[in-house]
């Protein structure tokens, strides 16, 4: 008995009114119809799957192999277990369950990267872009096909604000019935943010109060060429099968700002609209401590080595090794110096204003007096005297 007869008998082709030639042509037609998935699926998944040390083309190749293997496995089960002539492959509709987040990108997206993000959105994904004064978010929105942009000028509000006019409280929440993003959101508090320039197809979801203005001259007050008005700060627009949400302040998602009324609910609504949230950190600067923590968590061997080092240091401390080391290398240990002459003295060229500005951004909930006290507490004596003068 030949292969043709064996396959015909196994799949009962004669009883079903067909033959091997017809089924072969049908299978080839089905393959050609769905083969686009071999290219499109890796292109979309490689947007968010980028292992360290692996090039983009290599990631694409690996994802293409995984897509093919998954399709083959599904079709073999369908053929030999279910006994049905169905073709199976990963579905593009799954993109609708993903929300991709881009927060203040530090560097521009390349044409290839932007094209992948565009494909992700057009195939049903949701993209959230939050920016204030950077220059890399607008080109990304343009490449994706969104018409919304960021003004880039500081938004201030002398009446509806929290802590300072540079932290306006946007009370113009609208379109609650059209989108879940603003459900149960009464206001949104910004922290040194800007305003949006909505595109023709965009729907504004949140506006500032009517007393807000863009501080174009940077003097911290309403000038002759500046006008009051309700400025858009959150907008959404459709792009292909997906949507793009623009937020005019990335610090809305900081832990300190999430304690504000409306901010936490807005973040939950926004990020909870998909089954998975993908945060693109490839174009943002990761703090060294955070990067170290991620490295330790992702490597059990590195974590074990770090634990050995910590326990060794603790043991050395208890055994008195620090005294011996101090005698060999005087003043080299950070915990061995005395307060005063042996203590490393910071440079006197400390930028007082820069330190105060950093503390304001890092702790927006602090009063101005507290910010000044903390800044004075960490400044060297020379800088402190200059500040008093």
N, C-alpha and C positions, 0 to 999 in steps of 0.2 A: 504494500500500500504506500503510495507516494505522499509527499507533503501536502499536495492539494486536497487529496481525499481525506487525509487526517484532519486538516483544519476544517474542511466542510462538515465532517461528521461531528467534530468537537463543538462547533458553534451552531450546528443544526441549520446550515445555510439553505439546504434544499427545502426543509420544512417551512422556512420563513420566506420562501419565494425569491431567493437571491443566489448569487454565486460568488466565488472568490475574486473574480475580476472586478465585478461591480463594487464589492466591499473595499478592494484595494484602491480603486479610483475615488471612492467616497472618503476613505481615510486620507489619501493624498490631498484632496480638496480641503478637508477639515484642517489638516496641518498647515497648508498655505494660508488659510483664513486666520488662524490663530497664532501664526509664527511671529507676528509683530511683538508678542509678549516677551520674546527672548531678548529684544533690544530695549523696549520701553520699561519693563520691570526693573532691570539692573540700573537704568538711568535714573529712575525715581528713588530707588533704595539707596543708591550711592550718595544721595544728597545728605543723608543723615548717618550713613555707615562709613566711617573713615578711620580704620584702625591706624594707630600711630606707627609710622615707619613703613606704611604700605602706600604705594603710589595710586593715584586715581584710576589709571587704566587697569592696574592689577586688581583693584577692588571691583571694577566693572566686570572683568573677566570671571572672577570668582562668583559674583552674583549671577552672572549669566549661566554658569555651570550649575549652580544651585537651582535656578529656575527650571532648567532643562531636566535635572534629576527629579525635582518635585513633580513636574508634569508627567514624566515617564512613569514614576511610581503610582500616581493617581490613575493614569490610563490603564496600567497593568492590573490594578485592583478592579477597576471598572470592567475590564474585558474578561478576566479569568475568575473573578468572584461574583460580580453582579451579572455577567454575561450580557452586557449592553454595549452597543457601539457608540459610546460617548467619549468626547475628548475633554480632558480636564487640564487646567492651568491656573496659576495665581490670577485672581481677579483685580482689575484696576479700581473697582469701586471701593476697595478697602482704604484707599487714600482719604476718603471722606471721614474716616475715623481718626485721622491724625491732625494735630495742630502743631505747626512749626513756629518757633518764637525766635526773633532776632532782636537783640537789645543793644543799641548804640554800637554798631560795628566799628572797630578801630581801623580797619583797612577795607579797601574796595573789593567787591566781588569780581572775579574774572568773568569774561564772557561765557566760558564753559560752566562755571558755577552758577551764574545768573540764569543760564538756559535750563539747568537742572531744577532750580527753584521754580522757574516759570512752568516747566512741565508738571511739577508736583501740584501747583495751584490749579492749573487748567484741567487736570485730571481729577479734581475734587477735593484737594487738600485745602486746609485753612492756614493762612500765613498771618502772623502778628508781628508788626514792625513798630518798635518803640524807639524814639529818637528825640533829641532836643536841639543841640547845637552842632552836631557832627555833619560831615559832608558826604558820608558813604551810604546813607539810607535812601536818599532821593534817587540816585542812579539805580539802586536795586529795585525800587518801586517802578521806575520807568521800564526797566528790563522785564519785569514780571508782566507789565501791561496795565498797571494801576495808574490812575490819573492824579491821585492825591500826593501832596508834598508837604514838607515841613518849612515853616517860615524861617526859623533859626534865630529869631529875636526874642529876648526875655519877655515873658508875659507877667504883668503885675496887676494887682487889684488892691486898691486902697480900702475897700469896704468889705468885700467877701474874701477874707484871708485867714490863715492860721499861722500864728507866730510872726509873720512878716508879709508885706505885700508881695514879695517874691514867691510866696507859697499860697497862691490863690485857691479858693475853694470853688470849683465849677458846679454850679447849681442847676444849670440848664440841661437836665437829663430828659431826653425825648425818645420817641419811637420804642417805648417799652413793649408794645404789642407786636412789633415787627421782628424783633430779634431777642433772643434770650440773654444777650450780653449785658443789658441794663436792667434786667429784672431785679426788683427789690433794691435798686441803687438810687439813693436820693441825692447824692453829691459825690464828687471826686476831687481829692486834694492833690495838687501838684506841688513839686519841690524843685523850684528853679527850672520850669519847663518853658515851652514855647507854644505856638498855635499852629494849626493845620491850614493848608490850602487845599480844600476838597476838590476832587475831580468832578467832571460833569455827571458821572454815574454813581458818585458816592452819596451815602446817606449819613448825615451827621447824627451821632448818638448822644454826645455830651458837648455842651457849650459852657463857657465861663459866664459869670454874671454880667449884666450890662455895664458894669463899672470897671471892666478890665481894659487894659491898653498894652500895646507893644512898646517897650522902652527902646526906641530906635537909637536915641543918642546916648543911652547908657548912664544918664545922670540920676536915675532913681526917682524921678518925678515926672508928672504929666507935663509935656512941653507943648509948644505951639503947633508943631507938626504932628502931634500924636492925638488920637481921638479915642473916646470911650466906646465900647461896644462888646457885645457877646461874641467871643471868639470860639471857633470850633477846636476841640481838643481830642476828640475821639470820633472816627468815621470808619465806615465799612463800605466796601464796594465789591460787586461780583466780578470775577475774572475767570472766564471759561466756566467750568463746572464747580470751581471753588470760590473762595472769597479772601479778601485782604482787609485786615483791620489795622489801622494806623492810630498810634497813641503818641501824643506830643510830649511825653515825659517818661523816660525809661525808669526813673527813680520811683514811679508809682508802685513798682513791684518790690521795692526795698522792704525789709522786715519792719523798720520803724514806720514806714508809710502805710503798711498793711494794717496797722492798728487804727488807722483813721476810719471814720464812718464812711461806708460806701466803697472804699478801696479794696478791702478784703472780699466783699461780695462781688465786685466787678472782676477781680482776678479769678475768683472761683468760677464765675459764669463764663469768663473768657477761656480759661484753660480747661474747664470741665466740659467744653462742648465737643471734645473728641475722646476716643478711647485711649489714645496715647498722646503725650506732649513731648515734642522734640525741640530741645534748646540748642541752637547753633552757637557754640562757643569758639568755633574755629576762627572767627574774625574779631574776637574780643580778647583783651588782655586778662589772663587768669591770675589772680593774686598768688604770690609764691607760696603762702601758707596753704591756700586751697589746693594748688597744684600738688604740693607735697602730700596733703591728706588723701587726695584722689590716688596718687601713685602708691601710697602705703596700702590703701584699701584694696586696690586692684592686684597687688602682688603679695601673696602670703609669705613668700621667701623674704621680701623686703621688710614686711611687718615683723617677722621673726628676728631678722637681723637687728632691727631697731630696738626690739624688746631686749635682746642680749646686750646691746650697747647701754641702754638705760639702766638695766640691773647691774651691769659692770660698774658704771659710774656711781650708783648708789653704794655698792659694796666698797669701792675705793674711798668714798667719802667716809664711810663708817670706820674703815681700817686706818684712816689717818694718812692716806696717800696724798691728799691735797697739800698737806704741810710739806711733805718731801718735794713735791713738784714745785711748790712755791719757792722753796729754798734754791732749787736748781734754776728756775726761770722766774725771777722776781717780776711781779706785776703782770704776768701773762695770763693769769686766770681771771675771768670776769667776776668770779665770786670771791677772789682772794684779796682784792685790793681794799684799802682803807678809805673811808669817806674823807675827802679833803684833798691832800696833795697827791695821793696815789690814784685817785679816781680820774679816769679819762674825762677831760674837759671838752664838751662839745664846742664846735666852732662858734665864734661870736657873730658870724654873719648869718644868723638865723633870720629867715623871712617871717616876721611877726604876722603880717597880713596874710601870707600864704597859709600859715599854721591855723590862724583863726578861720579862714575860708574853708580849710579842710575839715575842721571840727564842725562847722555849720552844716556842711554837706553830709558828714558822717553821722551827726546826731541832730537832726532837724527839730527834735522835740526839746532840746536844751534851751534854756533862757540865755539871753545875751551875756548876762553877768557870769553865768556858769561857764560859758565858752571862754570868756576872758580869763577867769580864774584858772581854768585848766591850762590854757595857753601859757600863762605866766608861771604856772607850776613846773612846766617842762622846759622852759627857756633857760639858757645859761645866764649867769649873773650879769654878764656884760650886756646881752640883749635886753635883759629885764630893765637894766638902768637906762638904756637908750629909749625903751618904750615909755618909762616914767618921765623922761625928759621931754 
